[in-house]
């Protein structure tokens, strides 16, 4: 249903953290009424500015006190660590930068806040998809989950193995670029039981490749994703996943 046909009282007020390559397309979809029954209430960024006539603030305390129905984190791992716990105390939070959850102290804090408030932290699929396949395998007696991810191309002529270990180890070792690893692990057996390979593709490789293999008693599920490199003003894959999540909230028929 178009946002214009909804009563203003039915619209959910969204606070958005981040106004960069991921946050901007989400903000514009909300402003244009292309995000289901959601309206943009506030945007928090490092510096104040205007986005298509909408005022962006850098005042975190004022932002968090905004009485939002939903807060979306699209500002990167540092923003996640600094703001998501306080945001989750106030309302449901969707996030795209869960790398800090590799810190067991923060993971316990987030789980505790969610348990005490009833507010869920939802991790967006981002650049990968089909995490429901991992959840299905969990329900069907998971045997193993293996994830791989490429970082930026190197100078070697052959692929390089940068690291191999658990998802938690990867999250603690790599501060950027491994959000999908954390998301996949949380959809499955957890950060300490998910095996991960971090690769560097050979010189001249374009874009990144990532994916997973999940095995259970009900079968084997494999996924490979190659997100496109987009121009600054195009819609980033992670932005598109957030917009899809917003639209899904008012879909009459929902898959999964």
Backbone torsions as a table, in degrees:
resi	resn	phi	psi	omega
1	UNK	NA	130.1	179.0
2	UNK	-61.2	144.8	-179.4
3	UNK	-59.6	-32.0	-176.5
4	UNK	-65.2	-21.9	-178.3
5	UNK	-93.4	-0.5	-179.3
6	UNK	-95.6	143.0	173.5
7	UNK	-62.9	140.8	-177.6
8	UNK	-57.8	-30.7	-179.4
9	UNK	-71.5	-18.5	178.1
10	UNK	-85.5	-13.4	-177.1
11	UNK	-76.3	135.9	176.0
12	UNK	-87.7	131.5	-179.1
13	UNK	-81.3	123.7	-176.3
14	UNK	-111.1	130.2	169.7
15	UNK	-103.1	130.6	-174.8
16	UNK	-114.2	125.8	175.6
17	UNK	-98.9	114.5	179.1
18	UNK	110.1	132.9	-179.7
19	UNK	-135.2	39.2	179.1
20	UNK	-101.6	-147.2	-175.1
21	UNK	-60.8	-31.1	179.5
22	UNK	-90.2	-43.9	-175.8
23	UNK	-70.1	-38.3	-175.3
24	UNK	-58.1	-49.6	179.9
25	UNK	-62.4	-32.1	177.6
26	UNK	-67.9	-45.4	178.2
27	UNK	-59.5	-43.1	-178.4
28	UNK	-67.5	-36.3	176.4
29	UNK	-64.2	-40.3	177.9
30	UNK	-65.8	-44.0	-179.3
31	UNK	-64.9	-32.5	-177.6
32	UNK	-86.9	0.2	-179.5
33	UNK	74.0	25.7	-178.8
34	UNK	-107.7	30.4	-177.2
35	UNK	-134.1	42.9	178.1
36	UNK	65.3	-142.6	-175.0
37	UNK	-92.2	49.4	-178.7
38	UNK	-127.5	142.5	176.0
39	UNK	-125.4	147.9	-179.2
40	UNK	-81.4	118.3	-179.7
41	UNK	-98.4	-34.2	-177.6
42	UNK	-162.9	151.3	173.9
43	UNK	-128.8	130.3	178.3
44	UNK	-110.1	129.7	178.4
45	UNK	-140.1	177.2	-178.7
46	UNK	-67.4	-31.5	-178.4
47	UNK	-136.3	143.9	178.3
48	UNK	-68.0	148.0	180.0
49	UNK	-167.8	-175.6	171.6
50	UNK	-118.2	140.9	174.2
51	UNK	-121.4	107.9	-179.0
52	UNK	51.4	40.2	179.1
53	UNK	86.1	-5.2	179.2
54	UNK	-94.1	131.4	-176.4
55	UNK	-77.8	126.1	177.3
56	UNK	-101.9	133.5	-176.3
57	UNK	-107.0	158.4	171.6
58	UNK	-114.9	11.1	-178.0
59	UNK	-93.5	97.4	-174.5
60	UNK	-63.5	-41.5	-177.8
61	UNK	-62.8	-43.0	179.1
62	UNK	-65.9	-39.6	178.3
63	UNK	-61.2	-48.4	-176.9
64	UNK	-66.4	-23.7	179.2
65	UNK	-88.7	12.9	-172.0
66	UNK	-79.1	-1.9	178.4
67	UNK	65.7	40.1	-177.3
68	UNK	-76.2	152.2	172.1
69	UNK	-82.9	-25.7	-177.2
70	UNK	-152.0	137.5	172.5
71	UNK	-118.3	132.4	179.3
72	UNK	-112.2	124.5	175.6
73	UNK	-92.6	119.0	175.9
74	UNK	-137.3	34.4	-172.6
75	UNK	-111.7	2.5	179.0
76	UNK	101.5	167.7	-175.7
77	UNK	-57.0	-37.8	-180.0
78	UNK	-64.9	-40.7	177.3
79	UNK	-66.1	-38.3	177.4
80	UNK	-58.3	-52.2	-176.8
81	UNK	-62.0	-41.7	-174.3
82	UNK	-76.0	-31.8	-166.9
83	UNK	-119.4	-27.3	-173.4
84	UNK	-63.7	-41.4	178.4
85	UNK	-57.8	-46.2	179.5
86	UNK	-66.5	-37.8	178.7
87	UNK	-64.6	-40.8	-177.1
88	UNK	-67.6	-26.6	175.6
89	UNK	-66.1	-21.6	-174.3
90	UNK	-101.3	-32.1	-177.2
91	UNK	-167.7	-180.0	174.3
92	UNK	-64.3	146.0	-179.2
93	UNK	-129.6	135.1	168.8
94	UNK	-109.2	142.1	-174.4
95	UNK	-140.5	152.1	178.8
96	UNK	-119.9	-0.9	-173.6
97	UNK	-127.9	63.0	-171.4
98	UNK	-83.3	9.3	-178.8
99	UNK	-50.1	-41.1	-178.9
100	UNK	-59.1	-17.5	178.3
101	UNK	-67.3	-9.7	173.1
102	UNK	-64.9	-23.2	173.9
103	UNK	-73.4	113.4	-174.9
104	UNK	-61.8	-29.0	178.3
105	UNK	-66.1	-46.1	178.6
106	UNK	-66.8	-39.8	178.1
107	UNK	-59.1	-44.4	178.4
108	UNK	-64.5	-39.0	179.1
109	UNK	-62.1	-46.3	-179.5
110	UNK	-63.0	-44.8	179.5
111	UNK	-63.0	-37.5	178.7
112	UNK	-66.2	-42.8	178.1
113	UNK	-62.5	-44.0	-179.7
114	UNK	-62.1	-42.2	-178.9
115	UNK	-66.0	-37.2	-175.7
116	UNK	-82.0	-28.5	-177.5
117	UNK	-100.5	-22.6	-173.6
118	UNK	81.1	4.3	178.6
119	UNK	-87.2	128.8	-178.4
120	UNK	-89.8	145.3	167.3
121	UNK	-101.3	115.2	178.7
122	UNK	-104.8	127.4	177.9
123	UNK	-93.3	123.3	179.9
124	UNK	-68.8	146.4	178.1
125	UNK	-59.0	-32.8	177.1
126	UNK	64.7	-130.6	-173.9
127	UNK	-81.6	-7.1	177.9
128	UNK	-115.7	170.6	-177.2
129	UNK	-144.4	179.1	171.6
130	UNK	65.8	32.8	174.6
131	UNK	-66.1	-17.5	175.2
132	UNK	-64.8	-27.1	175.2
133	UNK	-64.8	-36.5	176.5
134	UNK	-67.5	-43.8	179.0
135	UNK	-62.8	-37.8	176.7
136	UNK	-61.9	-43.6	178.4
137	UNK	-63.0	-36.1	177.8
138	UNK	-61.6	-39.6	179.5
139	UNK	-73.9	-17.8	-178.8
140	UNK	-107.3	35.0	178.3
141	UNK	63.3	74.6	179.8
142	UNK	-56.4	135.8	174.9
143	UNK	-101.8	-42.2	175.5
144	UNK	-165.0	153.9	174.1
145	UNK	-128.5	121.5	178.9
146	UNK	-120.6	128.6	-177.5
147	UNK	-120.1	143.4	172.2
148	UNK	-132.7	152.0	179.7
149	UNK	-152.0	139.1	174.0
150	UNK	-94.4	140.4	166.7
151	UNK	-97.3	-167.7	-176.9
152	UNK	-61.5	152.7	-179.4
153	UNK	-59.8	144.8	178.7
154	UNK	-102.4	-161.2	-179.2
155	UNK	-101.1	-9.7	-178.5
156	UNK	-75.5	160.3	179.7
157	UNK	-86.8	-10.6	179.4
158	UNK	-125.1	156.3	176.1
159	UNK	-59.5	146.9	179.3
160	UNK	-118.2	137.9	172.7
161	UNK	-87.1	112.8	-178.2
162	UNK	-85.1	-36.1	-177.8
163	UNK	-164.5	148.3	175.3
164	UNK	-139.8	126.0	-178.2
165	UNK	177.2	-157.3	-179.8
166	UNK	-81.8	163.3	177.6
167	UNK	-61.1	-36.8	178.7
168	UNK	-64.5	-42.9	178.1
169	UNK	-62.0	-40.4	178.7
170	UNK	-63.6	-44.7	179.9
171	UNK	-63.0	-33.6	178.9
172	UNK	-78.0	-26.7	-176.9
173	UNK	-88.3	-34.6	-175.0
174	UNK	-115.2	109.8	-176.4
175	UNK	-76.6	-12.1	-178.6
176	UNK	-139.1	154.7	167.0
177	UNK	83.9	3.4	-177.4
178	UNK	-125.4	27.2	179.9
179	UNK	-57.6	-38.7	-177.4
180	UNK	-66.1	-28.5	176.8
181	UNK	-62.5	-47.1	-179.7
182	UNK	-65.2	-42.3	180.0
183	UNK	-62.1	-45.1	179.8
184	UNK	-62.0	-42.8	-179.6
185	UNK	-63.7	-41.7	-179.6
186	UNK	-69.3	-27.1	174.6
187	UNK	-74.5	-19.6	-176.2
188	UNK	-114.2	-131.0	-171.2
189	UNK	-79.8	-1.8	178.8
190	UNK	110.1	170.0	-173.1
191	UNK	-69.3	-26.9	-177.1
192	UNK	-92.4	-7.9	-176.5
193	UNK	-117.8	11.6	179.6
194	UNK	-109.1	125.7	-178.4
195	UNK	-90.5	133.5	-173.4
196	UNK	-133.6	140.8	169.1
197	UNK	-117.8	127.5	176.4
198	UNK	-106.8	120.8	-173.8
199	UNK	-115.1	157.6	168.7
200	UNK	-120.1	116.9	-177.7
201	UNK	-69.7	163.2	-176.7
202	UNK	-69.0	165.1	179.3
203	UNK	-51.4	135.0	177.3
204	UNK	89.4	-3.7	179.6
205	UNK	-70.2	137.9	179.9
206	UNK	-101.7	136.0	177.0
207	UNK	71.2	-165.2	-177.3
208	UNK	-132.6	155.1	175.5
209	UNK	-124.2	141.0	179.8
210	UNK	-151.4	161.5	178.4
211	UNK	174.1	-173.9	179.3
212	UNK	-153.1	158.8	169.9
213	UNK	-124.7	127.2	178.7
214	UNK	-124.1	131.1	-178.2
215	UNK	-120.5	136.0	176.3
216	UNK	-149.2	-179.2	-179.2
217	UNK	-67.9	-18.4	180.0
218	UNK	-91.8	-4.7	177.2
219	UNK	141.5	-172.1	-178.9
220	UNK	-117.7	134.3	179.4
221	UNK	-126.1	127.3	-179.3
222	UNK	-126.4	142.1	178.6
223	UNK	-139.2	135.9	171.8
224	UNK	-126.7	131.8	179.6
225	UNK	-123.6	141.2	175.8
226	UNK	-130.8	79.8	-178.9
227	UNK	-59.3	140.8	180.0
228	UNK	-77.4	145.7	171.4
229	UNK	-79.3	122.4	-174.3
230	UNK	-113.5	157.7	174.8
231	UNK	-69.7	161.5	-172.8
232	UNK	-55.6	-36.9	-176.2
233	UNK	-94.1	-0.4	175.4
234	UNK	-80.9	167.0	179.9
235	UNK	-81.7	118.7	177.9
236	UNK	-69.8	149.7	179.1
237	UNK	-54.7	-41.4	-179.0
238	UNK	-67.5	-38.5	175.1
239	UNK	-59.9	-45.3	-179.0
240	UNK	-60.9	-36.5	179.5
241	UNK	-66.4	-37.5	177.4
242	UNK	-67.8	-43.2	178.5
243	UNK	-61.4	-40.8	178.0
244	UNK	-62.9	-39.8	177.9
245	UNK	-62.8	-42.0	178.9
246	UNK	-62.9	-44.3	-179.7
247	UNK	-66.7	-34.0	-176.8
248	UNK	-63.6	-25.9	-177.6
249	UNK	-62.3	-24.8	-179.0
250	UNK	-116.6	14.3	178.3
251	UNK	-71.5	135.5	179.5
252	UNK	-71.1	-31.8	176.9
253	UNK	-122.4	123.2	-174.7
254	UNK	-118.3	132.6	176.0
255	UNK	-95.3	124.5	177.8
256	UNK	88.4	NA	NA
